[in-house]
Amino acid sequence: MDRFKQEITILQMLDHPNVLKLYEYFEDDKNVYLVTEICRGGELFDRIIEQEFFSEKVAAKIFK
């Protein structure tokens, strides 16, 4: 659990437009809750399954 908390601390310090912002976290006896920025556009995994293949050009548009 120490490495996990270290990772959370590092993520909270990051501020980059291409990295999901982690604002806060909370934990109870069973779960850890992460408070992040909203990312719209659906699940990337679902798009990968749908398309089966992304060209570099298409991938660049998706990740913008």
SVG drawing of the C-alpha trace seen along z (x, -y; Angstrom):
<svg xmlns="http://www.w3.org/2000/svg" viewBox="-19 -22 25 27">
<polyline fill="none" stroke="black" stroke-width="0.4" points="0.0,0.0 3.0,-2.3 3.9,-2.2 0.2,-2.9 0.2,-6.0 3.5,-7.2 2.0,-6.8 -1.1,-8.9 1.2,-11.6 3.1,-11.7 -0.1,-11.9 -1.4,-14.8 1.8,-16.8 1.5,-16.3 0.0,-19.1 0.1,-18.3 -2.7,-18.6 -2.1,-15.0 -2.3,-13.4 -5.5,-12.9 -5.5,-15.3 -5.9,-13.6 -7.3,-16.1 -7.9,-14.1 -8.3,-10.6 -10.2,-9.1 -10.2,-5.7 -12.2,-3.6 -11.8,0.0 -12.5,1.6 -12.0,-1.0 -9.8,-3.9 -11.7,-6.7 -10.0,-8.8 -11.3,-12.3 -10.2,-13.2 -11.1,-15.7 -13.9,-14.8 -12.9,-13.1 -15.5,-13.0 -15.6,-10.9 -16.3,-7.4 -14.0,-4.5 -10.8,-4.2 -10.9,-0.4 -14.4,-0.4 -13.0,-2.4 -10.1,-0.1 -12.3,2.9 -14.7,1.2 -11.9,0.1 -9.4,3.0 -6.7,0.7 -5.8,-3.0 -3.5,-4.7 -1.1,-7.2 -3.2,-10.1 -6.5,-8.8 -4.8,-7.9 -3.4,-11.5 -6.9,-12.9 -8.4,-10.7 -5.7,-11.5 -6.0,-15.3"/>
</svg>
